[in-house]
C-alpha cells in the first residue's frame, strides 16, 4: 500500500493521532468511509450511464443504415456547382 512498511505506517498513524487526537479519529474514519462509499457509488452510476448511452448509440447506428435519406457526396457537389454562376 503506497510503498510503506510496518514501521513507517506506525509512525504515520502516531502523527495522525497526535494531530487530530483520540476523540476525533472515529469521526474522521467515519467521514472518510462515507466519502469513499459515495465516490464508488458515483463511479458505478457513471459507468452504468455510459453503458446505457453506448447501447442507445449502437441501436441508433443500426437504424440509420437507410442511405436514401443521405445524398451522395457527388450529387451534393453537382447541385452546389449548378447554383454558382460561371465567371
SVG drawing of the C-alpha trace seen along z (x, -y; Angstrom):
<svg xmlns="http://www.w3.org/2000/svg" viewBox="-34 -36 44 40">
<polyline fill="none" stroke="black" stroke-width="0.4" points="0.0,0.0 1.8,-3.2 5.2,-1.5 5.0,-2.0 6.5,0.7 5.2,1.6 7.4,-0.9 6.7,-3.8 2.9,-3.1 3.0,-3.1 4.8,-6.4 2.3,-8.0 -0.6,-6.7 1.0,-8.1 1.5,-11.5 -2.2,-11.5 -3.2,-10.5 -1.2,-13.4 -2.5,-15.9 -6.2,-15.1 -6.5,-13.5 -8.1,-10.3 -11.6,-11.8 -11.6,-12.9 -10.3,-9.8 -13.6,-7.8 -15.4,-10.8 -12.5,-11.2 -12.6,-7.5 -16.4,-7.5 -16.4,-10.6 -13.6,-9.1 -15.5,-5.8 -18.7,-7.6 -16.8,-9.7 -15.2,-6.6 -18.7,-5.0 -20.2,-8.0 -17.2,-8.1 -17.7,-4.4 -21.4,-4.9 -20.8,-7.8 -18.3,-5.8 -20.8,-2.9 -23.6,-5.3 -21.4,-6.9 -20.3,-3.5 -24.0,-2.5 -24.9,-5.7 -22.0,-5.3 -23.1,-1.7 -26.7,-2.8 -25.5,-5.6 -23.3,-3.2 -26.3,-0.8 -28.5,-3.7 -26.0,-4.9 -25.5,-1.4 -29.2,-1.0 -29.4,-4.4 -26.5,-3.5 -28.3,-0.3 -31.5,-2.1 -29.7,-4.8 -28.4,-2.4 -31.0,-3.7 -28.9,-5.5 -31.8,-7.0 -32.0,-9.9 -28.5,-11.0 -27.4,-12.4 -24.3,-11.1 -21.3,-13.4 -21.1,-13.6 -24.8,-14.6 -24.3,-17.2 -21.3,-18.6 -23.0,-18.7 -26.1,-20.5 -23.9,-23.1 -21.9,-23.9 -25.1,-24.5 -26.2,-27.2 -23.0,-29.2 -22.9,-31.3 -19.8,-30.9 -17.5,-33.9"/>
</svg>
